[in-house]
Amino acid sequence: MLDDVIPWLRCPLCGASLERSAAALRCASGHAFDIARQGYVSLLAGGLAPVGDTADMVQARAEFLAAGHYARLAEAVARAAGDLDTGAENPAGGVADIGAGTGYYLASVLDRQPGRAGLALDASKFAARRAARVHPRIGAVVADVRARLPIADGAAAVALSVFAPRPAAELRRILHPAGRLLVVTPDPDHLGELAGPLGLLAVDPRKEERLAARLGPYFDLVTHRQHRFGVALRHQDVAAAVAMGPSSWHADPAELAGRIAALPDPVPVTVSVTIWAFRPLNQRDTRGLR
């Protein structure tokens, strides 16, 4: 619920705290942000809106996830978040999911952490609409996750980035000093049985190197673990898997449909990801890096 996370939110225009006033959030400077009837709020700071997932992409993701193909992954993420050694018995704050999409993984994490609320941030209003309804302890916010996050310093006990952007300095800022960052990245052979036949975008083989370069100045790696399992996807599931990801921006629908039709039905596919856990460096160690 949005009310659960309002204390953590900050005005994207002036940085002041926000309070609910009827169907809007307002700050002391008079900036106001209407709460949509679907329960989410947009905290975009104006100017050009960030590019987020379209309604069709979000619908495809919701259908694919609802079929349970990534249920084992969601369970692994929730287990990893629950097992984090934070160095404190119970650091204050909630779970902030950056680029949360429909809130699927965040909901799984919250199911294992009943004392916390979750904040789902995404650039897509279509994703925020779904995230606002997926779990009673999720508050959904539309925001530019590549800019300054509209979240108070140290508000999150856990931050998530699941197949999503990782704004390192901002993630460090919003994390409690005893908090942890959990990142999920695809391995080079993730959905490999589909990549070649369907002409999908390939996973960067230097992804691990780039992850270390981006997060290294702000975080120490605590642990990482690969998760691999197989799923059998029917043709409609394959179409949804493509439509929900970045390849959907580049694929020709007619050509893609023909390529999918040429696959076995169902087709065995490998899910292969790595879950990384990081602890934040002391603020004095990161000063001057922004």
C-alpha positions as CSV (number, residue, x, y, z in Angstrom):
1,M,0.0,0.0,0.0
2,L,1.3,3.4,-0.9
3,D,0.7,4.8,2.6
4,D,3.2,2.3,4.0
5,V,6.1,3.8,2.0
6,I,5.3,7.6,2.0
7,P,7.7,8.3,4.9
8,W,10.5,7.1,2.7
9,L,9.6,9.2,-0.3
10,R,11.0,12.6,-1.2
11,C,9.9,15.3,-3.6
12,P,11.8,14.9,-6.9
13,L,11.8,18.7,-7.4
14,C,13.2,19.9,-4.1
15,G,14.0,16.8,-2.0
16,A,11.6,17.6,0.8
17,S,9.5,14.9,2.5
18,L,6.1,14.2,1.3
19,E,2.7,13.8,3.0
20,R,-0.6,12.6,1.8
21,S,-3.3,15.2,1.2
22,A,-6.5,13.6,-0.1
23,A,-5.6,12.0,-3.4
24,A,-2.2,13.6,-3.8
25,L,1.3,13.7,-2.2
26,R,2.5,17.2,-1.3
27,C,5.7,18.7,0.1
28,A,6.2,21.8,2.2
29,S,7.2,23.8,-0.9
30,G,3.8,23.2,-2.5
31,H,4.8,20.6,-5.1
32,A,1.9,18.1,-5.6
33,F,1.8,14.7,-7.2
34,D,-1.6,13.1,-7.9
35,I,-2.2,9.5,-6.8
36,A,-3.6,7.5,-9.6
37,R,-6.9,5.6,-9.1
38,Q,-4.9,2.4,-9.5
39,G,-3.0,3.2,-6.3
40,Y,0.4,4.3,-7.6
41,V,2.0,7.8,-7.8
42,S,4.2,9.4,-10.4
43,L,7.2,11.2,-9.0
44,L,8.8,12.2,-12.3
45,A,10.6,15.6,-12.0
46,G,9.4,16.9,-15.3
47,G,11.1,17.3,-18.7
48,L,11.3,14.3,-21.0
49,A,9.8,11.2,-19.5
50,P,12.1,8.2,-19.3
51,V,11.4,5.3,-21.7
52,G,9.6,2.5,-19.8
53,D,8.0,-0.7,-20.8
54,T,4.9,-0.4,-22.9
55,A,1.5,-1.8,-22.0
56,D,2.0,-4.8,-24.3
57,M,5.5,-5.5,-22.7
58,V,4.0,-5.4,-19.2
59,Q,1.1,-7.6,-20.2
60,A,3.4,-10.2,-21.7
61,R,5.6,-10.1,-18.6
62,A,2.6,-10.6,-16.3
63,E,1.3,-13.5,-18.3
64,F,4.8,-15.2,-18.5
65,L,5.4,-14.8,-14.8
66,A,1.9,-15.9,-13.8
67,A,2.5,-19.2,-15.6
68,G,5.2,-19.9,-13.0
69,H,8.2,-20.3,-15.3
70,Y,10.3,-18.1,-13.0
71,A,8.8,-19.2,-9.7
72,R,12.1,-21.0,-8.8
73,L,14.0,-17.8,-9.5
74,A,11.6,-15.7,-7.4
75,E,12.0,-18.2,-4.6
76,A,15.8,-18.0,-4.9
77,V,15.7,-14.2,-4.8
78,A,13.5,-14.2,-1.7
79,R,15.7,-16.7,0.0
80,A,18.8,-14.8,-0.8
81,A,17.2,-11.6,0.6
82,G,16.1,-13.3,3.8
83,D,19.5,-14.9,4.3
84,L,21.6,-11.7,4.0
85,D,23.9,-11.1,6.9
86,T,23.3,-7.4,7.5
87,G,25.6,-7.1,10.5
88,A,22.7,-5.9,12.5
89,E,19.8,-7.8,14.0
90,N,17.1,-5.8,12.2
91,P,18.2,-2.7,10.3
92,A,15.4,-0.2,9.9
93,G,13.8,0.4,6.5
94,G,12.0,-1.5,3.8
95,V,12.7,-3.3,0.6
96,A,13.3,-1.0,-2.4
97,D,13.0,-2.6,-5.8
98,I,14.6,-0.5,-8.6
99,G,13.1,-1.3,-12.0
100,A,10.6,-3.5,-10.2
101,G,8.3,-4.1,-13.2
102,T,5.2,-5.8,-12.1
103,G,6.5,-6.3,-8.6
104,Y,6.8,-10.1,-9.0
105,Y,10.1,-10.6,-7.2
106,L,9.5,-7.9,-4.6
107,A,6.2,-9.6,-3.6
108,S,8.1,-12.9,-3.1
109,V,10.7,-11.2,-0.9
110,L,8.0,-9.5,1.2
111,D,6.3,-12.9,1.7
112,R,9.4,-14.0,3.5
113,Q,9.8,-10.7,5.4
114,P,6.4,-10.0,7.0
115,G,7.7,-7.1,9.0
116,R,8.7,-5.0,6.0
117,A,7.0,-3.0,3.4
118,G,8.2,-2.7,-0.2
119,L,8.7,0.2,-2.6
120,A,8.4,-0.7,-6.3
121,L,10.0,1.9,-8.5
122,D,9.7,1.7,-12.3
123,A,9.8,4.1,-15.3
124,S,6.6,2.5,-16.7
125,K,3.2,3.6,-15.4
126,F,1.8,0.3,-16.8
127,A,4.2,-1.6,-14.6
128,A,3.4,0.5,-11.6
129,R,-0.3,-0.2,-12.0
130,R,0.3,-3.9,-11.7
131,A,2.9,-3.6,-8.9
132,A,0.4,-1.5,-6.8
133,R,-1.9,-4.5,-6.8
134,V,0.4,-7.5,-6.6
135,H,1.0,-7.4,-2.8
136,P,-0.7,-5.5,0.1
137,R,2.6,-4.2,1.4
138,I,3.9,-2.8,-1.8
139,G,3.7,0.9,-2.7
140,A,4.3,1.7,-6.4
141,V,6.0,4.8,-7.7
142,V,6.8,5.9,-11.3
143,A,10.2,7.4,-11.3
144,D,13.3,7.8,-13.5
145,V,15.5,5.0,-12.0
146,R,18.5,6.3,-13.9
147,A,18.3,9.7,-12.2
148,R,18.2,10.7,-8.5
149,L,15.8,8.4,-6.8
150,P,12.9,10.0,-4.9
151,I,13.8,8.1,-1.8
152,A,15.2,9.3,1.5
153,D,18.8,8.6,2.5
154,G,19.2,5.3,4.3
155,A,15.5,4.3,3.9
156,A,16.1,0.8,2.5
157,A,17.2,-2.2,4.5
158,V,17.4,-4.2,1.3
159,A,17.6,-2.9,-2.3
160,L,16.8,-5.1,-5.3
161,S,17.8,-4.9,-8.9
162,V,16.5,-7.8,-10.9
163,F,17.3,-7.6,-14.6
164,A,17.2,-3.9,-14.1
165,P,19.3,-0.7,-14.0
166,R,21.9,-0.4,-11.1
167,P,22.5,3.3,-10.4
168,A,25.3,2.6,-8.0
169,A,25.7,6.0,-6.2
170,E,22.0,6.2,-5.7
171,L,21.6,2.7,-4.4
172,R,24.4,3.4,-1.9
173,R,22.6,6.6,-0.8
174,I,19.2,5.0,-0.2
175,L,20.6,2.0,1.7
176,H,20.8,1.8,5.5
177,P,24.4,1.6,6.5
178,A,23.8,-2.0,7.6
179,G,21.6,-2.8,4.5
180,R,22.4,-5.0,1.5
181,L,22.0,-4.8,-2.2
182,L,20.8,-7.8,-4.1
183,V,21.4,-7.9,-7.9
184,V,20.2,-10.5,-10.4
185,T,21.9,-10.7,-13.8
186,P,21.5,-13.1,-16.7
187,D,24.3,-15.4,-17.5
188,P,25.6,-15.6,-21.1
189,D,23.6,-18.8,-21.8
190,H,20.4,-17.5,-20.2
191,L,17.5,-18.6,-22.5
192,G,20.2,-19.7,-24.9
193,E,18.0,-22.1,-26.7
194,L,15.9,-19.2,-27.9
195,A,18.6,-16.6,-28.6
196,G,20.1,-18.0,-31.8
197,P,16.9,-19.3,-33.5
198,L,14.9,-16.2,-32.7
199,G,17.7,-13.6,-33.2
200,L,17.4,-12.2,-29.7
201,L,19.8,-9.7,-28.2
202,A,22.8,-11.5,-26.7
203,V,23.9,-11.1,-23.0
204,D,27.1,-9.1,-22.9
205,P,29.9,-11.6,-22.1
206,R,31.6,-8.8,-20.1
207,K,28.6,-8.2,-17.9
208,E,30.3,-9.4,-14.8
209,E,33.3,-7.1,-15.4
210,R,31.0,-4.2,-16.0
211,L,29.0,-5.0,-12.9
212,A,32.2,-4.9,-10.8
213,A,33.3,-1.6,-12.4
214,R,30.0,0.1,-11.8
215,L,29.3,-1.1,-8.2
216,G,32.9,-1.5,-7.0
217,P,33.4,2.2,-5.9
218,Y,30.3,2.0,-3.7
219,F,29.9,-1.6,-2.6
220,D,31.8,-4.7,-1.4
221,L,30.8,-8.0,-2.8
222,V,29.5,-10.3,-0.1
223,T,28.6,-13.4,-2.1
224,H,27.4,-14.6,-5.4
225,R,25.7,-17.7,-6.6
226,Q,24.6,-19.1,-10.0
227,H,21.1,-20.5,-10.4
228,R,20.3,-22.8,-13.3
229,F,17.2,-24.8,-14.1
230,G,15.2,-25.9,-17.1
231,V,11.7,-24.9,-18.2
232,A,9.5,-26.2,-21.0
233,L,7.9,-23.3,-22.9
234,R,5.0,-23.6,-25.2
235,H,5.0,-21.3,-28.2
236,Q,2.8,-18.7,-26.5
237,D,5.2,-18.7,-23.6
238,V,8.1,-18.1,-26.0
239,A,6.3,-15.2,-27.6
240,A,5.7,-13.7,-24.2
241,A,9.3,-14.2,-23.1
242,V,10.4,-12.2,-26.2
243,A,7.7,-9.6,-25.9
244,M,8.5,-8.8,-22.3
245,G,12.2,-8.1,-22.8
246,P,14.5,-5.6,-24.7
247,S,14.4,-7.7,-27.8
248,S,10.8,-6.7,-28.3
249,W,12.0,-3.2,-29.4
250,H,13.8,-4.7,-32.3
251,A,11.9,-7.8,-33.4
252,D,9.8,-7.9,-36.5
253,P,6.5,-9.5,-35.4
254,A,5.8,-11.5,-38.6
255,E,9.4,-12.8,-38.8
256,L,9.4,-13.6,-35.1
257,A,6.1,-15.5,-35.4
258,G,7.6,-17.6,-38.2
259,R,10.7,-18.4,-36.2
260,I,8.7,-19.4,-33.1
261,A,6.5,-21.7,-35.3
262,A,9.6,-23.5,-36.4
263,L,10.6,-24.4,-32.8
264,P,9.5,-27.6,-31.0
265,D,6.3,-27.1,-28.9
266,P,7.2,-27.2,-26.1
267,V,10.8,-26.2,-26.4
268,P,13.2,-26.9,-23.5
269,V,14.9,-23.7,-22.3
270,T,17.7,-23.0,-19.8
271,V,17.2,-20.3,-17.1
272,S,20.7,-19.3,-15.9
273,V,21.3,-16.3,-13.7
274,T,23.6,-15.1,-11.0
275,I,22.4,-13.5,-7.7
276,W,24.9,-11.1,-6.2
277,A,24.8,-9.7,-2.7
278,F,26.7,-6.5,-1.8
279,R,27.3,-4.5,1.3
280,P,27.6,-0.7,1.1
281,L,30.9,1.0,1.7
282,N,31.1,3.7,4.3
283,Q,29.9,7.0,3.0
284,R,33.3,8.6,3.7
285,D,34.8,6.0,1.4
286,T,32.5,7.0,-1.5
287,R,32.6,10.8,-1.0
288,G,33.5,12.6,-4.2
289,L,32.7,9.7,-6.5
290,R,29.3,11.0,-7.7
